Amino acid sequence: MSAVAVEHARQQWEEGHRRLQSHSVDPALFLQLHAQVGAVVGELNRRVGQTFTLTELADAYQQSDRWLYEILGAAPHLTLVQDAAFYLYARGAADYAP
């Protein structure tokens, strides 16, 4: 995967996190979304592990459509949850830099 593709994925993840934060005005929805993000982060931990690079995470992102529905079903904010979870998980990458 190219550095440009990884950077593009990171931008998507950041936007998803911003969109997640924008829902803080609706506490019930915000809690529901956070629970879904937590479920995806848990699955990332299982699939990617705790030692990974941003490139490896971006590869997992490309594959996540295959397993995301198994975790969340047809959640109405699926893309937002996906991107926000990858944003949070990316912070643990060996080569993460803000």
Residue, then its C-alpha position, 0 to 999 in steps of 0.5 A: m500500500s502506498a504512503v498516499a493511500v495510507e494518508h487518505a485512509r487516515q484522513q477518512w478516519e479523522e473525519g469519522h472521529r470528527r463526525l462522531q464528536s459532532h453527535s455529542v449533542d445527542p447523549a443517547l445516540f452518542l453512547q450508542l455510537h461509542a459502544q459500536v466503536g468499542a465493538v469495532v476496536g475490540e475486533l481490530n485488536r483481535r484481527v490486527g493485534q497490538t503491534f502494527t503499523l499504519t500500513e497494516l491498519a490501512d490494509a485491514y481497513q480495506q478488508s473491514d467491509r467483509w467483517l464489519y456487518e458481522i459485528l454491527g449489522a446494518a447500523p445506520h452510522l456504519t461508516l462513521v463508526q468504522d472510521a472513528a474506530f480506526y482513528l482511535y486504533a491508529r493511535g497505537a500504531a508503531d509508526y503513529a505520529p499526530 
